[in-house]
Amino acid sequence: MSKHLVSHIFTVTLAIVCLCACVSEPELPPVQSVAPPLESEIITVATIPESVEPSPEVSVPVPEMPKPKLPPVHENSAADLKEWCNIIGNPGKTGFLNNRSFVMLWQISEPFSFTPANGDKLQEVIHHPFVENEKDLPVTELQWRLVNYIQPEVIGKINLNRIFGKSCEYSATYAVAHLYSASTMDNLILFCGSDDFVKVWINGNLVHTYDKIHRNGTWDQDKVTGIKINEGYNTVVVKIINLTGDWNFFFRLAAADGSPLEFIPEKRRVIQARGKQ
């Protein structure tokens, strides 16, 4: 073997050794163990089950809201109407009902008591006037509560027992609402419900009476077509009779195609009656 060949082999071998040294796995730094976070460092967003009480350190006591006192309201002049009225907005585009689909701002009279009749004459009490000119209410001789009923337990429900703060059996009351419309609206639909019997006047005209059997109130139990609302202020009078148990009513209007109208209550000088969630 020539010296030239031996030198060539030695050179190739040395190159291979150097190349292997260059591509060898680099040395990694030592792995540091990470301790788990302390319990106090973990933030959990979750609903606390009813059976688990929060710790005293994070619990925030919520004071019990006092029952609202609803004094009588006697300002019944036309000049005061704009301060407690329901402004009629445009028909809803979705057709879904919410509290603005119902009239929630009312002037409500103190309840009247009556002696229950026997048998099938119970419903006749709805036809008995407890005041003169009941279709033209309010009258200054009565005591009124001005109520903007927000957060009802059922959408649109005016819970009369809750407003009066007691269970009123064999009782009657009048609810008066003023609706303001920027234009005349014809062929509207009235939807109402009641526990138990009900009469409705709009601008002094009797438009609906329910005097059948006693019932549990819910929305849209009764439907009346051909309702007219004038441009400007309109007066709605609702008379509600209760026999026993729950006492409530619902009132809303819809366009001829069924789209619910929107009612925006004026909140100045209004006592808010908060219902149960």
Secondary structure, DSSP 8 states (H G I E B T S, - for coil): --HHHHHHHHHHHHHHHHHHHHSS--------------GGG--------TTS---TTT-------------B----SGGGGGGS-EEE----SS----GGGS--EEEEE--EE-----GGGGGGGGGS-SSTTGGG---TTS-EEEEEEES-SSTT-EEHHHHHTS---SEEEEEEEEEEESS-EEEEEEEEEEESEEEEEETTEEEEEE-SS-----TTSEEEEEEEE-SEEEEEEEEEEE-SS--EEEEEEE-TTS-B--EEE--TT-EEEE---
